[in-house]
Amino acid sequence: MEVINNASGIGGLLTSFRELVKDSKKVMFIGTTGFCTPFAELMAYVIRDASIEVGFIPDIRHHEAKAIISTPSGMQIGDDIDYHADTVVLLGGLAMPKMKIDVETIKQNLDDILEGAENTNVIGICFQSMFDTQCWIGPINFDYIIDSDLSASTIKL
């Protein structure tokens, strides 16, 4: 493994993501429903003006793939979309133990989604080293991982 970029904050996360997918034709996010969906929409926002088709697969149900579309209210889940893509972004919520998603099932889904695509990329985006702590690095052949740390302060005034 080699660190190719260090950045901070949401802006750093989004800029790193945009750079990794700039040559993609179609990006499919795979994440847990509810928790990961807004992260996929947020990341799709930074590529909204690019000629990249974007979609979201809930959990591991690639047959339920939906487009992520730009609307006057921001990026939102749209209609059904073909699940095949050249770039897949696995979101860290999938690896959370309470989701009980088997890494072998993810591998099988990746094979289906990337089938027939050229110049494929598998990108992981997670917080607090979720893919590493859950031992997904190795079984999943990630090309890149964006690993963020999140800290929060609640201030009473």
C-alpha positions as a Markdown table, in Angstrom:
| # | Residue | x | y | z |
|---|---|---|---|---|
| 1 | Met | 0.0 | 0.0 | 0.0 |
| 2 | Glu | 1.1 | 3.5 | -0.8 |
| 3 | Val | -0.4 | 6.8 | 0.4 |
| 4 | Ile | -1.0 | 8.9 | -2.7 |
| 5 | Asn | -2.8 | 11.8 | -1.1 |
| 6 | Asn | -3.6 | 13.3 | 2.3 |
| 7 | Ala | -6.4 | 15.7 | 2.7 |
| 8 | Ser | -8.7 | 16.8 | 5.4 |
| 9 | Gly | -12.4 | 17.5 | 5.9 |
| 10 | Ile | -15.3 | 16.8 | 3.7 |
| 11 | Gly | -13.7 | 18.9 | 0.9 |
| 12 | Gly | -10.6 | 16.7 | 1.0 |
| 13 | Leu | -12.7 | 13.6 | 0.8 |
| 14 | Leu | -14.7 | 14.9 | -2.2 |
| 15 | Thr | -11.7 | 16.2 | -4.0 |
| 16 | Ser | -9.9 | 12.9 | -3.6 |
| 17 | Phe | -13.0 | 11.0 | -4.9 |
| 18 | Arg | -13.4 | 13.3 | -7.9 |
| 19 | Glu | -9.8 | 12.7 | -8.9 |
| 20 | Leu | -10.1 | 8.9 | -8.7 |
| 21 | Val | -13.2 | 8.7 | -10.9 |
| 22 | Lys | -12.4 | 11.5 | -13.5 |
| 23 | Asp | -11.8 | 8.9 | -16.3 |
| 24 | Ser | -14.8 | 6.7 | -15.4 |
| 25 | Lys | -17.8 | 6.2 | -17.7 |
| 26 | Lys | -20.1 | 4.9 | -15.1 |
| 27 | Val | -19.8 | 4.8 | -11.3 |
| 28 | Met | -21.9 | 2.6 | -9.2 |
| 29 | Phe | -22.0 | 3.1 | -5.4 |
| 30 | Ile | -22.8 | 0.1 | -3.3 |
| 31 | Gly | -23.9 | 0.9 | 0.3 |
| 32 | Thr | -26.4 | 0.3 | 3.0 |
| 33 | Thr | -29.8 | 1.8 | 2.6 |
| 34 | Gly | -30.3 | 4.9 | 4.6 |
| 35 | Phe | -26.8 | 5.3 | 6.1 |
| 36 | Cys | -24.7 | 5.2 | 2.9 |
| 37 | Thr | -27.3 | 6.7 | 0.5 |
| 38 | Pro | -26.6 | 10.3 | 1.5 |
| 39 | Phe | -22.8 | 9.8 | 1.2 |
| 40 | Ala | -23.3 | 8.5 | -2.3 |
| 41 | Glu | -25.4 | 11.5 | -3.2 |
| 42 | Leu | -22.8 | 13.8 | -1.7 |
| 43 | Met | -20.0 | 12.3 | -3.6 |
| 44 | Ala | -22.0 | 12.2 | -6.8 |
| 45 | Tyr | -22.5 | 16.0 | -6.4 |
| 46 | Val | -18.8 | 16.7 | -7.2 |
| 47 | Ile | -19.1 | 14.9 | -10.5 |
| 48 | Arg | -22.5 | 16.2 | -11.5 |
| 49 | Asp | -21.1 | 18.2 | -14.4 |
| 50 | Ala | -18.9 | 15.4 | -15.7 |
| 51 | Ser | -20.0 | 13.0 | -18.4 |
| 52 | Ile | -20.2 | 10.2 | -15.9 |
| 53 | Glu | -23.3 | 8.1 | -15.3 |
| 54 | Val | -23.9 | 7.5 | -11.6 |
| 55 | Gly | -26.0 | 5.0 | -9.7 |
| 56 | Phe | -26.6 | 3.4 | -6.3 |
| 57 | Ile | -27.0 | -0.2 | -5.4 |
| 58 | Pro | -28.7 | -0.8 | -2.0 |
| 59 | Asp | -26.9 | -3.4 | 0.1 |
| 60 | Ile | -26.0 | -6.2 | -2.3 |
| 61 | Arg | -29.1 | -6.1 | -4.4 |
| 62 | His | -27.7 | -5.0 | -7.7 |
| 63 | His | -31.0 | -5.8 | -9.5 |
| 64 | Glu | -32.4 | -2.8 | -7.5 |
| 65 | Ala | -29.8 | -0.3 | -8.9 |
| 66 | Lys | -31.1 | 3.3 | -9.1 |
| 67 | Ala | -29.7 | 6.3 | -10.9 |
| 68 | Ile | -28.3 | 9.2 | -8.9 |
| 69 | Ile | -29.5 | 12.3 | -10.7 |
| 70 | Ser | -29.0 | 16.1 | -10.3 |
| 71 | Thr | -32.1 | 18.0 | -9.4 |
| 72 | Pro | -32.8 | 21.5 | -8.3 |
| 73 | Ser | -32.7 | 20.2 | -4.7 |
| 74 | Gly | -29.3 | 18.5 | -5.1 |
| 75 | Met | -28.4 | 14.9 | -6.0 |
| 76 | Gln | -31.1 | 12.4 | -5.4 |
| 77 | Ile | -32.0 | 8.7 | -6.1 |
| 78 | Gly | -33.9 | 8.4 | -9.4 |
| 79 | Asp | -35.3 | 5.7 | -11.6 |
| 80 | Asp | -34.0 | 2.2 | -12.2 |
| 81 | Ile | -30.6 | 1.9 | -13.9 |
| 82 | Asp | -28.5 | -0.9 | -15.4 |
| 83 | Tyr | -26.1 | -2.1 | -12.7 |
| 84 | His | -23.1 | -2.7 | -14.9 |
| 85 | Ala | -20.3 | -0.1 | -14.5 |
| 86 | Asp | -16.5 | 0.4 | -15.0 |
| 87 | Thr | -16.1 | 1.9 | -11.5 |
| 88 | Val | -17.6 | 0.5 | -8.3 |
| 89 | Val | -17.4 | 2.4 | -5.0 |
| 90 | Leu | -17.9 | 0.3 | -1.9 |
| 91 | Leu | -19.1 | 2.3 | 1.0 |
| 92 | Gly | -17.9 | 1.4 | 4.5 |
| 93 | Gly | -21.3 | 0.8 | 5.9 |
| 94 | Leu | -21.4 | -2.5 | 4.1 |
| 95 | Ala | -18.5 | -3.8 | 6.3 |
| 96 | Met | -20.1 | -2.8 | 9.6 |
| 97 | Pro | -20.6 | -6.1 | 11.6 |
| 98 | Lys | -24.2 | -5.4 | 12.3 |
| 99 | Met | -25.0 | -5.4 | 8.5 |
| 100 | Lys | -23.9 | -9.1 | 8.3 |
| 101 | Ile | -22.8 | -8.8 | 4.7 |
| 102 | Asp | -20.4 | -11.5 | 3.7 |
| 103 | Val | -17.3 | -10.3 | 1.9 |
| 104 | Glu | -17.6 | -13.3 | -0.5 |
| 105 | Thr | -21.0 | -12.1 | -1.5 |
| 106 | Ile | -19.6 | -8.7 | -2.2 |
| 107 | Lys | -16.9 | -10.2 | -4.4 |
| 108 | Gln | -19.5 | -12.1 | -6.4 |
| 109 | Asn | -21.5 | -8.9 | -6.9 |
| 110 | Leu | -18.4 | -7.0 | -8.0 |
| 111 | Asp | -17.8 | -9.7 | -10.7 |
| 112 | Asp | -21.3 | -9.2 | -12.0 |
| 113 | Ile | -21.2 | -5.4 | -12.0 |
| 114 | Leu | -17.8 | -5.1 | -13.6 |
| 115 | Glu | -18.5 | -7.9 | -16.2 |
| 116 | Gly | -17.5 | -6.7 | -19.7 |
| 117 | Ala | -16.1 | -3.4 | -18.6 |
| 118 | Glu | -12.7 | -2.1 | -19.6 |
| 119 | Asn | -10.3 | -0.2 | -17.3 |
| 120 | Thr | -12.2 | -1.1 | -14.1 |
| 121 | Asn | -11.7 | 0.4 | -10.7 |
| 122 | Val | -12.9 | -0.7 | -7.3 |
| 123 | Ile | -12.7 | 2.1 | -4.8 |
| 124 | Gly | -13.5 | 1.8 | -1.1 |
| 125 | Ile | -14.6 | 4.8 | 0.9 |
| 126 | Cys | -14.9 | 4.4 | 4.7 |
| 127 | Phe | -14.5 | 6.0 | 8.0 |
| 128 | Gln | -12.1 | 4.9 | 10.8 |
| 129 | Ser | -10.4 | 2.1 | 8.7 |
| 130 | Met | -13.6 | 0.0 | 8.5 |
| 131 | Phe | -12.4 | -2.1 | 5.6 |
| 132 | Asp | -9.1 | -2.8 | 7.3 |
| 133 | Thr | -10.6 | -3.7 | 10.7 |
| 134 | Gln | -13.2 | -6.0 | 9.1 |
| 135 | Cys | -10.5 | -7.7 | 7.0 |
| 136 | Trp | -12.0 | -6.7 | 3.6 |
| 137 | Ile | -8.6 | -5.6 | 2.2 |
| 138 | Gly | -7.2 | -8.7 | 0.5 |
| 139 | Pro | -10.4 | -10.6 | -0.2 |
| 140 | Ile | -11.6 | -7.5 | -2.1 |
| 141 | Asn | -9.1 | -6.3 | -4.7 |
| 142 | Phe | -9.5 | -2.6 | -4.1 |
| 143 | Asp | -7.6 | -0.3 | -6.5 |
| 144 | Tyr | -8.0 | 2.6 | -4.0 |
| 145 | Ile | -9.3 | 3.3 | -0.6 |
| 146 | Ile | -10.2 | 6.7 | 0.8 |
| 147 | Asp | -10.1 | 6.2 | 4.6 |
| 148 | Ser | -11.4 | 9.2 | 6.6 |
| 149 | Asp | -11.5 | 9.9 | 10.3 |
| 150 | Leu | -14.4 | 11.8 | 11.7 |
| 151 | Ser | -14.4 | 13.8 | 14.8 |
| 152 | Ala | -17.2 | 15.9 | 16.2 |
| 153 | Ser | -17.5 | 18.5 | 18.9 |
| 154 | Thr | -20.8 | 19.5 | 20.4 |
| 155 | Ile | -20.7 | 22.9 | 21.8 |
| 156 | Lys | -23.2 | 24.5 | 24.2 |
| 157 | Leu | -23.4 | 28.2 | 24.0 |
